[in-house]
């Protein structure tokens, strides 16, 4: 009944749909960072919280709405029971939301530790400032193959200045293990069991 999370970010339902990975720039990468000779400086919790707050595509873990994809999937197996299914899924969200919030905090904490304070500060400036909006515009144009040479140079400069590729590489290095640990956690197993019991108690098929 449970599915592995297929994307980078951690999802927000106990039977999650695939999350979307961040949109790294097509064919534009900064030079790989050199491995430091010593461990990076410790990351403060306040800096991690600032990074989480600045990151624009993080899941919001709404607890008053049902997961749309999961609602459609279960309704397809139980026509005419949409309202009952929605109520059960909202209760499931209440169970899973704090677990996923903690999981995402752990994910960003590990990423920040990999990057170190200087790169994290650059990323916060990137996401909070105008550079991110311009980056999204340039990524879209580059992905469609219509970016001019000056625009491609500008995109490469933004990626390098703000350590964007280093962030995505840290995401990809850390996220699979964090996802595996989260999916196997006692809390999510308990939420999944409660969801299954609620569906069965209401005479509903899971899929």
N, C-alpha and C positions, 0 to 999 in steps of 0.2 A: 504493500500500500504506500509505503514511503518512497520518495524519489531523491536521488542525489542532487544537490544544487549544481547546476551546470555553469553558472557564471562566476564572476569575481566577487561581487558583493553578496552578502548574506541576505537571504530572502526573509519574508515575514509571515509565513504560514507553516504549519507543521507538516503539510504535504506541499512543498513549495513548487511553483513554476520556475522555469529557468530565469535567472537574473541576467541582466545585460552587463557585459564587461565594459569598462571605460573606453571611450573612443580615442585610442592612440593615433597620432597623425600618420597617415599613409605615406610611406616611403621617406619620412623625415625623422631622423634620429640624431641625437647628440652622440658624441664619442662615449664609449662605455667608461664608467667611472673606474678609477684605479682602486684596487683593494687597499685599505689603510693598513699600516703596519701595527696599529694598536686599536683596541676596541673604541668605538665612538663614545662620546660623552653621554652620560645618562640623560634620559628624556624626562622632563617634569610632566606630571599629570595635567597641569594647566596647559602646557603646550599641546599635548594630545587632544585635549578638549577643544582648543582653538582650531586645530586641524579638522576635527570632526565637524565643528560648526561651519567652517569655511567650505568644506567639500560639498559641491552643489547637487550631486546625484545620489546621495546616501538615501537608503530606504527610510521612510518616515514611521513605519510600524503603527499605522492607524489601527485603533482598536474598536472603532465604531462602524467599520465597514467590513464586508466579507471580501476575501480574495476573489477578484472577478473571474480569473481563469478557472480556479477551483470550483467556484459556484457554477459556472457554465458546464464544467465537466461532470459534476455530480448531478446537476439537473438533467443532463442528457440521459442519464441512467434512471432518473426518477421524474418523468414529465409531470408537470402540474404541482410540484412540491417546492417551488422556488422559495416561498416565504419561510417554510420550515427549515430548509437547507441553509438559508441566509442566517437565521438566528443561531443555528448550531455553529456555523463558521465564524460568526462574530464572537461567540464564546471561545472558540479555538484561538482566535486572535488575542483575546485577553490572556490566554494561557501562554502563548508563544512570544508575544511582543517583548516582555522584559528579558526573555532569554536571548532573543535576537539582538536586542539593544546591547546587552552585555557582550555578546559575541562580536558585534561590530566594533565596540570599544576596544576589545582585545585585539582585533585585527589591526585597527589603526595604531594601537599602541606598539605592536610588533613592527609594523611598517616604519613608524617614526623612529624606533630604536635602530633599525637597519640604516635609515637615511642619516640620522644625526641631526642635531638642533639647527645647523645652518641651512641644510636643504629643506627642513620642515618649515622654517621661517620663510624661505623663498616661495614654497608652495602656498603658504597662507596668503602671502602678498599676491600671488598669481590668482588664486581663486577669489579673493576679495576685491581685486582691482579690475581695471578695464582690460588688462592683458588677456584675461580668460575669455571675455566676450569676443575679442579680436581673434583669439586662437580658434574658437569654435567656427567663426566665419571662414577662416583660412583653411581649417581642416575640411570643411564642407566643400569649398571650392577645389581644394587639392584632390579630394576624393572623387569629384566629378571630372577631374582632368582639365579644369579650366583655369587653374591658378597660373598667373603670370610668373615669370622668373623672379621679379622683385618680391612678389607675394610668397613664393617658395622660400626665398632667402629670409623674409620676415618671419615666416613660420619656424624655420630652423633656428633663428635667433631667439625667439620666444621659448622654444623647447629647451635650448641650451641655457638661457639665462635663468629659467625657473626650475630646472632639473625635472622636467615633466617625464622624460623617458625613465629616469631613475625611479620615479614614483611608480610608474606602471610595472617596471621590472620587479620592484619590491612587492607590489601587489601580487604579481604572478608567482613569486617565489614563496610567499607566506600564506596566501589564501587557501590553497588546497588542503594543507594540514589543518588550518583553523576550521575549515568547513567540515572535514572528517571528524574532528573532535567534537564540534557542535552537534552534528547529526547523531553522534553516538552518546550524547550527554543524557544523563538521567532525566533532566527536565523535559527535553523534547520527546524522549521515549514515553514519558508519563502523559504529555499533552496528546501525542498520537493515539495512545491507548484510550484516553478520555474521548477523543474525537470519534474513534471507531465505535466505542460503546454508545455514544450519543446518536450516531447514525443508525446503528443497529436497533437501539431502543425506540427510535422513531419509525422503524420499518423502512429505512432508506438503504439503498445499495451504495457502496463507496464509489464504484466506477463501473 
